[in-house]
Amino acid sequence: MDISFEKLWKISKELQLSLSLDESLCKILTALTAGDGFAFNRAIIFLKEDTRLIPKVWIGPKTIDEAYKVWKEISSQPHALEDLLSKCSRREYLKSLPTISIELNINDFNPDFLNNGPTKIDKSDLVPKTLRSVLEYLPFVLVPLKTESELLGLIIADNMFNKKAITDIDIKHLELYAALASNVIERANLFEEVKKKEKALEESYRKLQEAQKKVISLEKMAATGELSSTFAHELRNPVAIIGGYAENIYRNAEFPDSLKSKMEIILKTVNRMEFIIQNLSDYIRIPQPQKNFVTINEILNRSLENLQIEITKKNISIEKNIQDIGKIYADPLLIEQVFTNILRNSIDAIDRNGLIYINVYRKETKITVEFIDNGKGMTDEVMNTLFTPFHSGKREGLGLGLAVSKKIILLHNGKIDIKSKLGSGTTVSILFPVAEEVKDEKDLTH
């Protein structure tokens, strides 16, 4: 088709509006195959990846029956080129385009075909065997797409159905069009690269925020620990002295009944104070994980054994759904402490005949362990202080169990999340990194 420079300028203007690579490729081939454009019967575009040419878009019928059907539709409802190009912007074309799966190798082509301008190929021995199985028609025009320094890909177009000749004028116009198309593809590639880098920066920023939150959390723990350490140290000795003397007096002295009951209260109170101090020491002492490659199921079974008496006493059912998810790199005793604490909280929240689901599954590079109970749940007020030391919803609790558990999970580069609603039960989710995905032990401990 003897396309006018005015029409070529309009096509150029339309192509310059595209930033998406898919949209750009669609428009490039639409202009080549539209009757108001270059009017080729069909066209395929390949993009270069290493030494391969990967097919991206094919526009045009594959059989003569399809060709007559398309021409009939166009003749009954004429479409301006601008209208056809706009369909690429709306992604209407992309959903119905034919697909081809064959790849070409750059080394199978005569280098002159790829290094020079558009070439009309009219001899089968010039065509790579892999390409013959796709086209099955000669002649066709091969249009290399290039920047100043490299090959981007190539376009192949033919007139298989109307048998229209490919003229020298067509080749001249395609030379101009190849430069335009190459520029559009190069710009779309740069835009795609910018989007990838933007996404990578957003992901890095997200990870940085998460790391910052962990640092802040650990700093808060350290500050609380320093205060608690002083408190525990100052109280431990005097309480031990009081307890020791009280125990000695209680065992060796004779008391009237009125004093004996009071002495028992003193001993009980001292024991309670020692329990508080020991819990403080446990919270203060930052565990030094002794890590191994372990399975979640092994640790869960030990935690359930620890609590079997309470589970049986309340007639609680345990249902486990554990996928084959590989191992984690963790201290089994510390993780057992976490699981036992969470399970004990679920047991305490259930009156009788309750149910605890335990789900273990893997998603990408994370292993998730879920504990779901149908207990009484928690209020928003309690939820807001769950991981705050010394805030407890239990009468006998110190509010250190979940604080210690969170510290242990952070030391394993994990994450703990709790969702609960009063009257609707509680779900505790713990995320661990998959051991095989970690290249360096530091990835798991920092």
C-alpha positions in Angstrom: 0.0 0.0 0.0 1.3 3.4 -0.9 0.8 4.9 2.5 1.0 8.7 2.6 3.4 10.6 4.8 0.4 12.3 6.4 -1.0 8.9 7.4 2.4 7.8 8.7 2.5 11.0 10.8 -0.9 10.2 12.3 0.2 6.7 13.1 3.3 8.1 14.7 1.3 10.5 16.8 -0.9 7.7 18.0 2.0 5.4 18.8 3.7 8.1 20.9 0.7 8.0 23.3 1.5 4.5 24.4 3.7 3.7 27.3 2.6 0.1 28.0 4.6 -2.5 26.0 1.6 -4.7 25.2 -0.4 -1.7 24.0 2.5 -0.5 21.9 3.0 -3.8 20.2 -0.7 -4.1 19.5 -0.8 -0.6 17.9 2.3 -1.3 15.8 0.8 -4.4 14.3 -2.7 -2.9 14.0 -1.3 -0.1 11.8 0.5 -2.7 9.7 -2.7 -4.8 9.1 -5.5 -2.2 9.0 -6.9 -1.3 5.6 -6.4 2.4 6.4 -2.8 1.7 7.3 -0.2 -0.5 5.6 -2.9 -3.1 4.8 -0.9 -6.3 5.2 -3.0 -9.4 5.6 -1.3 -10.4 8.8 1.8 -9.6 10.9 3.7 -11.1 13.8 6.1 -9.3 16.2 9.0 -11.1 18.0 11.1 -9.5 20.7 14.7 -10.4 21.4 15.7 -12.2 24.7 19.3 -13.2 24.7 19.8 -15.1 21.4 16.1 -16.0 21.1 13.3 -14.2 19.4 10.1 -14.6 21.4 6.7 -14.2 19.7 4.6 -11.5 21.4 1.6 -10.5 19.2 0.0 -11.9 16.1 -2.6 -9.8 14.3 -4.5 -11.1 11.2 -6.5 -14.2 10.2 -4.9 -17.6 10.2 -7.1 -19.1 7.5 -8.8 -17.9 4.3 -12.2 -18.4 5.9 -11.2 -16.1 8.8 -9.9 -13.6 6.3 -13.2 -13.4 4.4 -15.1 -13.1 7.6 -13.0 -10.2 8.8 -13.2 -8.4 5.4 -17.0 -8.8 5.4 -17.3 -7.3 8.9 -15.0 -4.4 7.9 -17.0 -3.7 4.7 -20.3 -3.7 6.5 -19.0 -1.5 9.4 -16.1 0.6 8.2 -13.5 1.4 10.9 -11.1 4.3 10.9 -7.5 3.5 11.8 -7.7 5.7 14.9 -10.7 3.6 16.1 -8.8 0.4 15.7 -5.7 1.8 17.5 -7.8 3.0 20.3 -9.0 -0.6 20.9 -5.5 -1.4 21.9 -5.6 1.3 24.6 -8.8 -0.3 25.9 -7.2 -3.8 25.8 -10.0 -5.0 23.6 -7.7 -6.5 21.0 -5.4 -8.2 23.5 -8.0 -10.6 24.8 -8.8 -12.1 21.4 -5.5 -12.1 19.6 -4.2 -15.4 18.2 -1.2 -16.9 20.0 1.8 -18.7 18.7 4.3 -20.6 20.8 7.2 -21.1 18.5 10.5 -19.4 19.3 13.2 -18.4 16.8 17.0 -18.4 17.2 18.9 -15.3 16.0 21.7 -17.5 14.8 19.4 -19.2 12.3 19.0 -16.0 10.3 21.3 -14.5 7.7 22.9 -11.6 9.7 22.3 -9.2 6.8 18.5 -9.7 7.3 18.8 -8.5 11.0 21.4 -5.8 10.6 20.0 -4.0 7.5 16.6 -2.6 6.8 13.3 -4.4 5.8 13.8 -7.3 3.4 11.4 -9.1 1.1 11.9 -12.8 1.5 10.7 -14.8 -1.5 12.8 -18.0 -1.4 12.2 -20.8 1.1 15.9 -21.6 1.6 16.3 -18.2 3.1 13.8 -18.9 5.8 14.7 -20.8 9.1 12.9 -24.1 9.4 11.2 -23.1 12.6 9.7 -20.0 10.8 8.4 -22.0 7.8 6.1 -24.0 10.0 4.4 -20.8 11.2 4.1 -18.8 7.9 3.9 -21.4 5.1 3.7 -18.6 2.6 6.1 -16.6 0.5 6.8 -13.8 -0.1 6.8 -12.0 3.3 8.6 -9.0 4.5 11.1 -9.2 7.4 11.4 -5.9 9.4 14.2 -5.8 12.0 13.6 -3.5 15.0 16.8 -1.9 16.2 18.3 0.8 18.3 21.7 2.3 17.5 23.4 -0.4 19.4 21.3 -3.5 19.5 18.5 -5.6 18.0 15.2 -5.3 19.8 13.2 -7.8 17.7 11.6 -8.2 14.3 8.3 -8.0 12.5 7.1 -10.4 9.8 4.2 -9.4 7.6 2.7 -10.9 4.5 -0.3 -10.9 2.1 -1.2 -14.5 2.2 -4.9 -14.1 1.4 -5.2 -11.3 -1.1 -1.8 -12.2 -2.7 -1.0 -8.5 -3.1 2.6 -7.8 -4.1 5.1 -6.3 -1.7 6.6 -3.4 -3.6 9.8 -1.4 -3.3 7.7 1.6 -2.1 6.3 -0.7 0.7 9.9 -1.5 1.7 10.8 2.3 1.8 7.8 3.1 4.0 8.5 0.1 6.2 12.0 1.4 6.7 10.6 4.6 8.2 8.0 2.7 10.2 10.7 0.3 11.6 12.6 3.3 13.1 9.3 4.6 14.6 8.3 1.3 16.0 11.8 0.7 17.4 11.7 4.0 19.2 8.2 3.2 20.7 9.3 -0.3 21.9 12.6 1.1 23.4 10.6 3.7 25.3 8.0 1.2 26.5 10.9 -1.1 27.7 12.4 1.8 29.6 9.0 2.6 31.1 8.6 -1.1 32.1 12.0 -1.0 33.7 11.2 2.1 35.6 8.0 0.5 36.9 9.9 -2.6 38.0 12.4 -0.4 39.9 9.6 1.6 41.4 8.0 -1.6 42.6 11.3 -2.8 44.0 11.8 0.5 45.8 8.3 0.3 47.3 9.0 -3.3 48.4 12.4 -2.2 50.0 10.7 0.7 51.7 8.0 -1.7 53.1 10.7 -4.1 54.4 12.6 -1.1 55.9 9.4 0.0 57.7 8.9 -3.6 59.1 12.5 -3.7 60.2 12.2 -0.3 61.9 9.1 -1.5 63.7 11.0 -4.6 64.9 13.9 -2.4 66.1 11.5 -0.1 68.0 9.7 -3.1 69.5 13.0 -4.6 70.7 14.2 -1.2 72.0 11.0 -1.0 74.1 11.6 -4.5 75.3 15.1 -3.6 76.2 14.0 -0.5 78.1 11.4 -2.5 80.0 13.9 -5.2 80.6 16.4 -2.8 82.1 13.8 -1.5 84.6 12.6 -4.9 85.4 16.1 -6.2 85.9 16.8 -3.6 88.5 13.4 -4.3 90.1 14.0 -8.1 90.2 17.5 -7.8 91.4 16.6 -5.5 94.3 13.7 -7.7 95.4 15.1 -11.2 95.0 17.4 -11.3 98.0 15.1 -9.7 100.6 12.2 -11.9 99.5 14.3 -15.0 99.7 15.4 -14.0 103.2 11.8 -13.4 104.3 10.7 -16.6 102.7 13.5 -18.6 104.3 12.9 -17.3 107.8 9.1 -17.6 107.5 9.4 -21.2 106.4 11.8 -22.0 109.2 9.6 -20.5 111.8 6.5 -22.2 110.4 8.1 -25.6 110.6 9.8 -25.3 114.0 7.7 -23.1 116.1 4.4 -23.7 117.9 1.6 -21.3 117.0 -1.9 -20.8 118.2 -4.4 -21.5 115.4 -5.1 -17.7 115.0 -1.4 -17.1 114.1 -0.9 -20.3 112.1 -3.3 -19.2 109.4 -1.7 -15.8 109.2 1.7 -17.5 108.8 0.4 -19.6 106.0 -0.8 -16.4 104.3 2.7 -15.0 104.7 4.3 -18.1 103.1 1.7 -18.0 100.2 2.4 -14.4 99.6 6.2 -14.9 99.6 5.8 -17.8 97.1 3.7 -15.5 94.9 6.4 -12.8 95.0 9.0 -15.3 94.1 6.9 -16.4 91.2 6.6 -12.8 90.0 10.3 -12.2 90.3 11.0 -15.4 88.3 8.6 -14.4 85.6 10.4 -11.0 85.4 13.7 -12.7 85.1 12.4 -14.9 82.3 11.2 -11.8 80.5 14.4 -9.9 81.0 16.7 -12.6 79.9 17.0 -12.4 76.1 17.0 -16.0 75.0 20.0 -17.1 72.9 18.4 -19.5 70.4 20.0 -22.8 69.9 18.8 -23.4 66.4 18.4 -26.6 64.4 16.4 -27.6 61.3 13.1 -28.8 62.8 9.6 -29.6 61.7 6.6 -27.7 63.0 4.7 -30.9 63.7 7.3 -32.2 66.1 7.2 -29.1 68.2 3.3 -28.9 68.1 3.1 -32.5 69.4 5.3 -31.8 72.4 3.3 -28.6 73.2 0.0 -30.6 73.1 1.5 -33.3 75.3 2.4 -30.6 77.9 -1.2 -29.5 78.0 -2.9 -32.9 77.6 -4.3 -32.9 81.2 -6.0 -29.5 80.7 -7.3 -30.5 77.3 -8.8 -33.7 78.6 -10.2 -32.0 81.7 -12.2 -29.5 79.6 -13.0 -32.0 76.9 -11.5 -29.9 74.1 -11.1 -31.3 70.6 -7.9 -30.6 68.7 -8.1 -30.7 64.9 -4.9 -30.4 62.9 -4.4 -29.6 59.2 -0.7 -29.8 58.6 0.7 -29.6 55.1 4.1 -30.9 54.0 5.9 -27.5 54.3 9.5 -28.3 54.9 11.5 -27.2 58.0 12.2 -24.1 59.9 15.5 -23.1 61.4 14.7 -22.5 65.0 15.3 -23.3 68.6 12.7 -26.1 69.3 12.5 -25.4 73.0 11.8 -21.7 72.6 9.2 -22.3 69.9 7.6 -25.0 72.0 7.4 -22.4 74.8 5.5 -20.1 72.4 3.2 -22.8 71.1 2.4 -23.9 74.7 1.7 -20.4 75.8 -0.7 -19.8 72.9 -2.5 -23.1 73.4 -2.8 -22.5 77.1 -4.4 -19.1 76.4 -6.9 -20.9 74.0 -7.7 -23.5 76.7 -8.3 -20.8 79.3 -10.6 -19.0 76.9 -12.8 -22.2 76.5 -15.3 -23.2 79.2 -15.9 -26.8 78.1 -16.4 -28.9 75.0 -14.5 -26.4 72.9 -12.5 -26.8 69.7 -9.0 -25.7 68.7 -7.9 -25.8 65.0 -4.2 -25.9 64.2 -3.4 -25.1 60.6 0.1 -25.2 59.1 0.7 -24.2 55.5 3.3 -22.6 53.3 2.9 -19.6 51.0 5.9 -18.7 48.9 8.9 -18.3 51.4 6.8 -18.2 54.6 5.4 -20.9 56.8 2.2 -20.0 58.7 1.0 -21.7 61.9 -2.5 -20.8 62.9 -4.2 -21.5 66.2 -8.0 -20.9 66.0 -10.2 -21.4 69.0 -14.0 -21.0 69.6 -13.4 -19.5 73.0 -14.9 -16.4 74.5 -12.7 -14.0 72.5 -11.4 -10.6 73.6 -12.5 -7.0 73.7 -10.8 -4.3 71.7 -9.4 -2.9 75.0 -7.7 -6.2 75.8 -6.5 -6.6 72.2 -4.7 -3.2 72.3 -2.5 -4.3 75.3 -1.9 -7.9 74.3 1.9 -7.6 73.8 2.4 -5.0 76.5 4.2 -6.4 79.5 2.2 -6.5 82.8 -1.2 -6.1 81.1 -3.1 -9.3 81.6 -6.8 -10.3 81.2 -6.3 -13.1 83.6 -6.7 -12.8 87.4 -3.5 -14.8 88.1 -1.5 -13.5 85.1 1.3 -11.1 84.8 0.8 -10.2 81.2 4.3 -11.5 80.2 3.4 -14.7 78.2 2.6 -13.0 74.9 5.3 -10.4 75.4 7.9 -13.2 75.8 6.4 -15.1 72.9 6.6 -12.1 70.6 10.3 -11.6 71.6 11.1 -15.2 70.7 9.3 -15.0 67.4 11.2 -11.7 66.5 14.5 -13.5 67.3 13.5 -16.1 64.7 12.8 -13.4 62.1 9.1 -14.2 62.3 5.9 -12.4 62.9 2.9 -13.0 65.2 -0.6 -11.6 64.6 -3.7 -12.0 66.7 -7.3 -11.4 65.7 -10.2 -11.8 68.1 -13.7 -10.6 68.7 -15.6 -10.9 71.9 -17.9 -14.0 71.7 -16.3 -15.2 68.4 -13.1 -16.8 69.4 -9.4 -16.0 68.6 -7.0 -16.6 65.8 -3.3 -16.5 66.4 -1.1 -16.6 63.3 2.7 -17.0 63.4 4.9 -16.7 60.3 8.3 -18.2 60.0 10.8 -18.1 57.1 11.3 -21.4 55.2 14.7 -22.7 56.1 15.6 -23.8 52.5 14.8 -20.3 51.2 17.4 -18.7 53.5 20.9 -18.3 52.0 22.6 -17.2 55.2 21.8 -17.9 58.9 21.8 -14.1 59.5 18.7 -13.9 57.4 16.9 -15.9 60.0 18.2 -14.3 63.1 18.1 -10.6 62.3 
